Amino acid sequence: MLTRLFLVAAAATASALPSCKNNNNVTPGKMPNSTVPSVAKLLITSPGNISIAEFDGTKFDIKSTQNVSGNPTWVAFSQPHLYAVDENSDTTSLLKVDLVGNKIDHLNSTKGSSGVVHLEFTKDKSQMVGAGFGSSNIDIFDISNGGLKFSNAIKSDDKVGPNKERQEKPHPHQSVLDPSGRFVAVNDLGTDKILVLDTRKAFAIVNRVSVEPAGAGPRHGAFFPAGANKATHYFVLCEIKNLVLVYALKYSCDKGIEFELKQTISTFKSVEATPASAAAGELVLAADNKNVYVSNRLTGGQTDNIANFRIDQNGDELKLGLVGFTSTGGLRTRMFSASLDGQHLFVGNQDGALGVVALKRNANGTLVEKPVASLDMSLFPGELAGPAFVQQVA
């Protein structure tokens, strides 16, 4: 999609991938346009709806809303096409978006696995990977020539983790394309695994990385650094244990990418300070490659919060340090994303007082406590009907 959960920054120098048999050279991905419009266009989803909104730095303005079936908790945008999951069914939809005219039209839908909660494009945007949380499948879609066709499902079949309530079966939660464009990391909350898929081998699983501690529940992650042609590290947020794990990476011929655990850090002040009900939601790597943000949900407070971590890098060594917490203005903060210019975080809340907030980033990456703009939850009527997804697309 135009932006993933992290934004691409200035290109970082990186060595080429190891030379493997039949391994063609991979060129780095294109950088986003440095010219960012003064009025941002955002996509916001809530149960049964996808909206186009504008943000001018001081306020949000919802320009149009398209009714859709089910619950589109994740969408992937490639101008002018929008792909939307329905996590309550086995249907994924294709829509056409007119950002100038603020129009969204449904084109068609396809049946795949049930409970897909995340979509990720391949580098050439000819295929799309869906994480089937409800089905234990990883779906592959053919989206060449602006279409949408279900191709096949890859079963996530590793042994489940020890949490009998949350890990009763495999739960692929996110698929993340690595910077080389060849490999996809799939975080499976149910099996405590990161699966590495090779796009050049029909998405075969070439590595199964065990996530520790057992019962951690890996949910969302990001490759580091942004803007490179290969990754040196991977951050993964674990929902059940509310931890961020830092892995050092090595590209190899047989396993695609090998992971070595370097750090485990709580999304709260300490493991002991973690609320029993907490369930971390989203992880965003900022474009400056100096900050990581994590959403803490179900904290028991009047609002949930975003934890800010500073990246301390010394040569090949990298560590995260907790900086502080900022209120999201609402509850059940499932997803948030960074603006294209890196100056704001756009946060969606599924419950509480505010449905969407824009948090200003200071020059050092810390967040201004008071939102610069917000949308009241009354705009999203219904139980837990607040936005599950919010992202700038232009």
N, C-alpha and C positions, 0 to 999 in steps of 0.2 A: 504494500500500500504506500501512499505518498509519504507517510511517516509511520514508523513503527513505534514501539513503546519507548524507544530512544531515538534521538535525532542525529542525523549525520553532521559532523562538524568538519573542520578543515582536514584535509587528508593527512594521515600520519604515515611516516615512512615505515615500511614493513618489508621483510624479505619474502621471496616467492614461496609458494607451497612446495613441499618436497616433490622431487621428480619420481613419479610412479608410472608403471607400464600403462600405456594408453591414457595417460593423464594430460590432456591438453592444457595449455596455459589459460589461466582465468584472469580476465582483466577486472580491475576494480570497478565497483559500481559508480554511476554518475553522481555527482554532488547535487544537492538541491539548489534551486535558483537562489542566489543571494539577495535578489530583489523581493522583499516581502511586502505585500500590499498593506496599506494603512488600515484598511478594514478587513479583518480576518473572516473567512468563511469556515464555519464549523458544522460537523454532523453530530447530532445528538440523538440517541436512541432511548426509548422507554417501551414498556410493554404495549405492543400493537401500533407503535409509531416510530417514524424516522423523520427528524426535523432538520431543516437548514437554518442556521442562525448566523448572525453577524456580531462581531466584537470590535469596537472601535477604540479600545483601551480604557474606556470608562464604563461601558454598559454592554449588555447583550440585547439582541433584538431577534426574536424568532420570526423568520420571514415566511416559512411555509412548513406544513406538516403533512406527511403522507401516511395514511393508515396502511398497515401491513398485518398479515396474519401472524399469530404467535408472539414470541418474545425475542426480538433481534438484539441479543446482548453483545454481539460483536459484528462489525462490518469491516470490509476491506474495499478501498477505493482506488480505482485506476481510471482516470478521466476518459470518458464520461461514465464509466460503468461502476456500479456499486454492488457488492456481493454481501448478502446478509444471512446470518444463521437464524434459525428458530430453535433455541435450545430446548424447547418443550416438545419438539417433534423430530422427524427425520428429513425435514425439508430445508434446502438452501435456495435462496432466491437471487435473481439477477434483476437489477433496476438500472434505469438510466437517469443521470443527474444533470440538470441544467443549472449551474451555479449562477449564471447571469440572470436567468429568468426565475430562479428559485423554484424549480420544479423537479419533482421526482416521479418517475413513471415505472410501474412494474412491467418487466418484459417477459420473464418466465421463471419457473422453479424446477428443481430436480430433487428426486429422492436419493438419499444416501443413508448414512448411519444416523441413529438417533442421538440427540443431545450434543451436537457439535457446538462448542463454546468459543472457538478461536479459528481464525483464518489467516493464512500466510501465503503470499505469492512466491513463486520461484523467481529467479533473477530476470529471466526473459518474459515473465508474466504470461507464460503459456499454460502453466499449471498452478494449482492452488492446493495447499495442504490444510485439512481441517482436523482439529483435535476433538475427538468424540468422547467427551467426558461421560456421557450416559451410556454409551455402547461399548466402551473399551477399544474402540477402533480409531485408526488414523486414516482419514478419508483423503483420496486423491481425486481432484477434479480437473478436467480438461477445460480451460477457459481461452483457448486459442481463438483468434479472430472475433473476440468480443462475445464469445458464447459461454455456456455453462453446461457441462455434461459430467455426471458422476462416472469415474473410471474404475476405481477399485478401493477396497478397504484393507488396511494392514492391521492385523490383530496385535494389540499389546497384551502379552500373555505371561509376563513374569509373575513370580510369587508376590502376593500382596503383603503390605506392611502389617504391623502388629495392632494398629488401631482398628478394632472390630467394627466400630460405628462409621468411621470415615474412610476406611480402606477395605471395604467388603469386597471390592473387585478393582481391576485396573481402571484408572481415571486419567487418560491423557487430557491435559488442561491447556497446553499452549505449544505451538510449533514455531521455532525461531530460526530464520535463515541466517547462516553465518556470513561474515563479510565477503568471503571468497565466492559466495553464490552457489557452492557445490553441496554443502551439508545442511541438514536441518536438525536442530536439537528439539526433541519433544519431551517436555516435563510431564511425568506421570505421577500425579498425587497419590494414586492408589498403591503403586508398587515401589515407591521410593526409588525411582529410576529416572535417569536422563537417557533417552534413546537417541542415538545418532543415526540419521538416515542419509544415504548417499543418493543424490538426485541423478547421478550418472549410472546408477545400478538399479534403476526402476524403483527407487526409494527403499532399497533393501536396508534393513537394520544392520549396521556394521559395528556398532559398539553399544554396550549396555552399562551405563555408569551407575553404580550403587551410591545412593545419597544417604549420608549419615548425619545425625543419629537416626536409627530406625524409627519410623513413625513421623518423620519430619514433614512429609507431604509436599514435595516440590510443586510449585504452581506456575509462576512466571519468572522469566529471566531475560538477560541482555548480554550480548557479546561486547567485549571491551578490547581496544578503544573504538569509539565511533569514528568513522571516516577512513579506516585502514583497509588494506586489501586482504588482511587476515587478522584473526583475533589472537590476543595473547592471554586473555582471561575471560571467564564467564561468571556472572553474578546470577544466582538463582534464589528466589524468595520462596520460603517454605511456609505454607499456610497453617498447617496443624501445629507445628512447634514455634511459629513466629520467629524464624531465623533467616538471616541472609548468609549464604555460603559463597565463598570466593574460591574459584578454581583457576589454577594455571593450566594453560593449554599447550598441546604439542600436536601438530599435524603429522599424520603418519599414513603409510600406504595401506595397511591392513585394517586399522580401526578408524580411519578418517580423521577423527579428533580424539586425542587422549586427554583425560581430565585428572588433575592432581589437586586435592583439597588443600588449601592454604590457610583459610580462616573461617571461623564460624562466629557470627555476632548476632545478638538479639535485636529485634526491631523495637524493643523497649529499652529502658535504662539497664536492665539486667534480665536474665531468665527468671529470677525470683520475683521481679516486679511485673511480670507478664500476667494480665488478667486471665482467669481460667477460661473465659468465653471467647477470647480474642482469636481472630482468623485473618491474618494478613492477606491483602488483596492484590496489589499491583506494585511493580518495580519499574522505575524509569531511570535510565542513564542520561544525564544532561549532555548537551552538545559540547560543553567545555571539557569533558572528560575529567572533571574534578569533583563532581557531585552525583550522588545516587539518592533517589527518593523512593520511599516505600509507604503504602497506605496501610494504616492499622485500623481494622474494623472490629466492631463488637467489643469495644474497649470498656464499656460500662459507664463512660462519661456522658456529659450532656451533648458532646459531639465526638466524632472520631478524629483522627489526626494523621498527618503525614510526617514521617520521620526523615530527617535530612542527614545523610552520611557524607563525610568528606573523604575523597580518595587521596591517600598518601602513597606516592610512588617513588621508589628509590631504585633506579635501574630496573631490573627485572622483578624486584620485590614490590608487592602492592598490598596495602591494608586499608580497611574502612574504619573510620572513626565517627562515632555518633556526635552530631552537632546539636540537634534539638528537635522539637516537635511543633507543628503548626496546626491549628484547628482547621477542619474541612468545612465547618459551618453546617454540617449535617451528619447523618449516620449511614452505616453500611456503605462506605466508600469503596466501591468495587473496582473502578477503573479511573485513571487520570492520565493525562498526556501533556507533553510540552508544546508550547507554541513554536511555529516555524522560526521565529527570530530568537527563541530561547529566553525571552524576557518574562514569560508567564507559565504557570501550570494551570491547565483547565481540568477541574475536578468534578466528577459526577457522584452524587449521593443518591442512594435508593430510598432513604428515609430521613426524617428530621426536618429542620426548618428550611434549609436551602437545598434546592435540587442541583444547581450548578454554581460553582464559584470560579473566579479567576484570581489566582494568587500571584503577586508580583515577586520576581526574583531579584534580589540585590546582586551587586557586582560579584560578591564572593559566594553566591549560590544560596545564601540563607533566604528564607521566605518572609515577606512582610505579613504580619499577623492578620491585619484586616484585609478582606478581599477588596479588590478594586472594582469588581462587578459581580453580580449574582443574579440567579433566577430563583424565585420563590417556589417552594415545593407545591404550592397550590396550583401551579401550572401543570402539574403532573398528577392528577387526581387518581386515587386508588391506593390499596394497600401495597406497600413496597413498590410503588410505581415510579419512583424517581429514576433518573437516567443511569443506565448501566454502562454507557459508552459515550464519550465526548472527545472529539479530535478535530484539530484544524486541518483542512484539506486545501486551502488556498488563501 
